Amino acid sequence: MFKNKKRQLNVTYDRAVEQPVLRCSICTGEQVAGFRDIHTGKFRDVMLIRSEADLDMFRQACGVTDVQKIY
């Protein structure tokens, strides 16, 4: 039988250089959580967001309440 364990997300980022964002696809609606470099705009993906629980886990790991969406 499968055990339902809570996943832990280990996220480290430099708040002076990166900001947490959601990259959303206009066509498919897929959402990927990650970090965007403030200076270059380069995106570093962390996890696929499939539900509101995944998004809450990402917010909690980053220590933010609101995550900007980019398309």
C-alpha positions in Angstrom: 0.0 0.0 0.0 1.2 3.5 -0.8 2.0 5.9 2.0 0.8 9.5 1.5 3.9 11.5 2.5 4.0 15.3 2.2 6.7 16.4 -0.2 9.3 18.8 1.0 10.6 21.5 -1.4 14.1 22.8 -0.8 14.4 26.1 -2.5 17.3 28.5 -2.3 17.6 31.8 -4.1 19.1 35.2 -3.7 16.3 37.8 -3.2 18.6 40.5 -4.5 19.1 38.8 -7.9 16.0 36.6 -8.4 12.3 36.8 -7.9 9.7 33.9 -7.7 7.3 33.8 -10.7 4.9 31.5 -12.4 5.5 30.9 -16.1 2.1 30.2 -17.7 1.4 28.9 -21.2 -1.4 30.7 -23.0 -2.2 27.7 -25.2 -2.2 24.7 -22.8 -2.6 26.4 -19.4 0.5 24.7 -18.0 2.1 26.5 -15.1 5.7 26.2 -14.0 7.0 27.8 -10.8 10.6 29.1 -10.8 12.8 32.1 -10.5 13.4 35.0 -12.9 16.7 36.8 -12.8 15.9 40.5 -12.3 18.8 41.7 -14.5 18.8 39.3 -17.4 15.2 38.0 -17.4 16.5 34.4 -17.5 14.0 31.8 -16.0 15.1 28.9 -13.8 12.3 26.4 -13.3 11.8 24.6 -10.0 8.5 22.6 -10.2 5.4 22.0 -12.3 2.2 23.4 -10.7 -0.7 20.9 -11.0 -2.9 22.1 -8.2 -3.5 24.8 -5.7 -1.7 22.7 -3.1 1.5 22.7 -5.3 1.3 26.5 -5.6 0.9 26.8 -1.8 3.9 24.6 -1.2 6.0 26.8 -3.6 4.8 30.0 -1.9 5.6 28.6 1.5 9.1 27.4 0.4 9.9 30.9 -1.0 8.4 32.7 1.9 6.1 34.9 -0.2 2.3 35.3 -0.4 1.9 36.5 -4.0 3.7 35.1 -7.0 3.7 37.1 -10.3 2.6 35.3 -13.5 4.5 35.7 -16.7 3.4 34.5 -20.1 
